Amino acid sequence: MGRALMYAALAGLAVFVLSATFILDHGGESIAAVQSVTVHDLTSSPNSWDGSPVSVDGMFSYGEEHAEYQLVDEGNFAVLIRKHHVSTDLSDLVGQRVRVSGVFGIDDDLGVYIDADAVQLADSVTE
């Protein structure tokens, strides 16, 4: 009886360790903390945010220089929207204040950018 109980406890412990390892390895990316930052924060210290999920507000415009959409703040600092996983037509948002959420990055040719997961009007965002 004692041996069976010991094997059952070891099997339960092994299942716990394996499931905890799987959850930590595969579930961590989906619950990564998204930090709210400003366009100025991203442009003044880009290395601090490189590869991080961010959420940022700004005026949405189309930048002719790179032929990409971008977020601009009051100081004319800009962050490009390099890729977007948005099904709506982004041209409808030009000239409006929006919130963009995605992964921030730095490119030698483009400068600072966001690979956007969400682009929506800043007024419609609820926190």
Secondary structure as UniProt FT lines:
FT   HELIX           2..27
FT   HELIX           29..31
FT   STRAND          35..37
FT   HELIX           39..44
FT   HELIX           46..48
FT   TURN            49..51
FT   STRAND          53..63
FT   TURN            64..67
FT   STRAND          68..72
FT   TURN            74..75
FT   STRAND          78..84
FT   HELIX           90..93
FT   TURN            94..95
FT   STRAND          97..107
FT   TURN            108..110
FT   STRAND          111..121
FT   HELIX           122..124
//
